[in-house]
Amino acid sequence: HDSIDLLKMDIEGGEYKVIQHIAENKINIKQICLEFHHTLSSGKAADTKAAVEKLRELGFKLFYQNHFGEGTFSFIKSKNF
């Protein structure tokens, strides 16, 4: 496969490393839905803010967000990187 249509993550704090891996390896993903867990272990709200900014730099646009629990976010690719 050379692309992923939808990546859905609820991995209890592991999402930050996955986002970094996506950026480093330029993985072609069209849409990402994830739940951030910045209150687990050593996580901080600043980590979530940085991860969202990284996704924006990669060409993703936020199209849905809720604040139940720690926050569910959905992004769609708006440009190629």
N, C-alpha and C positions, 0 to 999 in steps of 0.2 A: 504494500500500500504506500502511496506517496502523499496521502492527506487523511485527515480525520474530519468528518463532518461535524460531530458533536462529542465533546469531552465533558463528562459530568464527574465532579469530584466532591466527595464528602469524606475526607480522609484525616480528620481530627488533628489538624496542625501540619500535615505533610504537604499541603497545597503550596506553601511558600517555596519549598525545594522543587516541586514539579514546575512551577511557573519559571523559576530560574533555569531549569533544564530545558524548558520549551524555548526560552530566549537564547540560551547558549547554542542549542542545536537547530535553531530555526525550523522547528516543526510546524508544518502547514496544518493549521486547525481553523475551521470555519466558525465554530461557535463553542463557547466555554460556559458551563453552568457550574457554580461551585459555592460551597459554604465555607466562609472563613472562620477559623477558630483561634482568634488572637488572645483568648483568655486561658488557653491551655498552656501548661508548663511555663516556659519563659517568653511566650509570645506577647506582643504589645499591639495596641491599635495602630501604632506607627508602622508596624510590619504590614498590616493590611493596606494602609494608605500607600506604602511603597510598592506593594504587589499590584494594586490597581493602577498606579502610575506606570509600572513596567508593562502591563498589558496594553495600556493606551499607547505607549511608545512602540509596541509591536503592531499597532494598527487596529486594536480592538476598541469597540465602542460599547459602553454600558447601556443596555436597553431595559434592564429590570433589576430592582433591588428591593428587598424587604428587610425588616429589622427584627424578625422573630428570632429568638436565640441570639446568635452572634452575627447573623447576616448572610442572606443568600443573594448572590450576584449572578447576572447573566450578561455575557458579552458576545458580540458578533463582530467578525472581521470586517472592517470598513476600508482597509487598504492592504496592499502587499508590503511586506518588509524585506 
